[in-house]
Amino acid sequence: MIPEKQKGDRLCIFAGFDVQYLMAFGTPEEVREEVKHLMETYKRQDGRFLMTMGNGSTPDWKIENLTALYEASLEYGRLRKR
Protein backbone atom coordinates (compact mmCIF):
# COMPACT_ATOMS: atom_id res chain seq x y z
CA MET A 1 0.00 0.00 0.00
CA ILE A 2 1.33 3.45 -0.94
CA PRO A 3 1.35 6.01 1.92
CA GLU A 4 -1.18 8.85 1.42
CA LYS A 5 1.45 11.59 1.07
CA GLN A 6 3.15 9.70 -1.78
CA LYS A 7 -0.04 9.37 -3.86
CA GLY A 8 -0.32 13.10 -4.48
CA ASP A 9 -1.86 13.90 -7.86
CA ARG A 10 -2.02 10.23 -8.88
CA LEU A 11 -5.13 9.59 -6.80
CA CYS A 12 -8.56 10.22 -8.30
CA ILE A 13 -11.69 10.37 -6.14
CA PHE A 14 -14.70 8.98 -8.01
CA ALA A 15 -17.88 10.35 -6.36
CA GLY A 16 -21.35 9.29 -7.46
CA PHE A 17 -24.22 11.76 -7.63
CA ASP A 18 -27.68 10.60 -6.46
CA VAL A 19 -29.54 10.26 -9.76
CA GLN A 20 -32.35 7.99 -8.60
CA TYR A 21 -33.96 10.42 -6.18
CA LEU A 22 -32.56 13.92 -6.56
CA MET A 23 -32.76 14.28 -10.32
CA ALA A 24 -36.34 13.00 -10.56
CA PHE A 25 -37.92 14.11 -7.29
CA GLY A 26 -35.60 16.69 -5.73
CA THR A 27 -35.53 20.43 -6.18
CA PRO A 28 -32.85 22.43 -8.00
CA GLU A 29 -31.67 23.74 -4.62
CA GLU A 30 -31.27 20.18 -3.29
CA VAL A 31 -29.27 19.30 -6.39
CA ARG A 32 -26.99 22.31 -5.87
CA GLU A 33 -26.50 21.39 -2.20
CA GLU A 34 -25.54 17.81 -3.12
CA VAL A 35 -23.00 19.05 -5.67
CA LYS A 36 -21.55 21.42 -3.08
CA HIS A 37 -21.40 18.62 -0.49
CA LEU A 38 -19.61 16.25 -2.87
CA MET A 39 -17.13 18.91 -3.96
CA GLU A 40 -16.35 20.02 -0.41
CA THR A 41 -16.07 16.45 0.85
CA TYR A 42 -14.01 14.81 -1.88
CA LYS A 43 -12.19 17.36 -4.03
CA ARG A 44 -8.48 17.63 -3.19
CA GLN A 45 -5.95 20.34 -3.98
CA ASP A 46 -3.25 17.83 -4.90
CA GLY A 47 -5.39 15.19 -6.54
CA ARG A 48 -8.11 14.55 -9.07
CA PHE A 49 -11.87 14.52 -8.58
CA LEU A 50 -14.50 12.99 -10.85
CA MET A 51 -18.18 13.43 -10.17
CA THR A 52 -20.28 10.92 -12.02
CA MET A 53 -23.97 10.33 -12.57
CA GLY A 54 -23.52 6.59 -12.21
CA ASN A 55 -26.01 4.82 -14.44
CA GLY A 56 -26.68 7.81 -16.64
CA SER A 57 -29.84 9.77 -17.22
CA THR A 58 -33.45 8.59 -17.23
CA PRO A 59 -36.60 10.13 -18.74
CA ASP A 60 -38.02 11.12 -15.34
CA TRP A 61 -35.31 13.72 -14.66
CA LYS A 62 -36.47 17.31 -14.34
CA ILE A 63 -34.69 19.58 -16.81
CA GLU A 64 -34.32 22.27 -14.12
CA ASN A 65 -32.44 19.74 -11.97
CA LEU A 66 -30.11 18.87 -14.83
CA THR A 67 -29.46 22.57 -15.35
CA ALA A 68 -28.78 23.00 -11.60
CA LEU A 69 -26.36 20.03 -11.67
CA TYR A 70 -24.44 21.51 -14.58
CA GLU A 71 -24.29 25.05 -13.22
CA ALA A 72 -23.38 24.00 -9.67
CA SER A 73 -20.65 21.69 -10.98
CA LEU A 74 -19.08 24.60 -12.82
CA GLU A 75 -19.49 26.98 -9.89
CA TYR A 76 -18.17 24.74 -7.12
CA GLY A 77 -15.54 23.12 -9.31
CA ARG A 78 -13.99 26.52 -9.98
CA LEU A 79 -14.14 27.73 -6.37
CA ARG A 80 -11.57 25.21 -5.20
CA LYS A 81 -9.30 25.36 -8.27
CA ARG A 82 -6.39 27.28 -6.80
N, C-alpha and C positions, 0 to 999 in steps of 0.2 A: 504494500500500500504506500502511495506517495504522500508525504506530509503535506498538509494544507498549504503552507507557505511556498512550497515548491511547485504547486499546480499553476498558480498565477493566472495568466490569460489563456491557459489551455483547458480550463474547466468551463463548461457551458451548462447553465441551469435551464432546464426544459420545464416550463410551468404551464399547466393546462387551465384554460378558461372554462367556466361553467356554461356550457352551451345548452344543456338539457333544460335547465330552469330559467336562468337569467335572460337568455336571448328570446325565448318564447313568452315568458310570463312576467319577467322583471320590468322595471322602469329604466329609462335612459340614465337616471341618476344612480340607480343600483349598479348598472353596468360600469359607469365611470368609477364608482367606488371600488368595484372589484378589480378593475384595471390598476387603479392607484395602489390598492392593497398588494397585488401581485408584484408590481414594480418596486414598491418600497420593501417588500419582504425578500425578494429574490435577486434583484439586479445588483451587480457588484461592479465597483470601480475598476478592478483589475481582471475581470473575467467577462464572459459572454452571457447573454440572457436571450432566451427564445420563448415568446409567449405563443402558445398554439391553441387552436380551437378544437383540438382532438379529432373527433369524427367528421368534422366539416359542418357545413350548413344544412339546415332542413327548411322545408316550406313554411313552418309555423313561426319562424323568426320575424320579429317586428323590424321594419326597415329603420325606424328611429333608434332601435337598440344597436343595430349594425353600424349606423352612423356614429353613435356614441362610443362604441368600441374602437372604431377607427380614429376618431378625433382624440379620445383619451389616450390611446396608445401613442399617438404623435406627441401630445402634450407632456405626458409623464415620462416618456422615453427621452425626450430632450432635456427635461429638468435635471436629470442626474448625469447627463453626458458632459462631464468636466474633467 
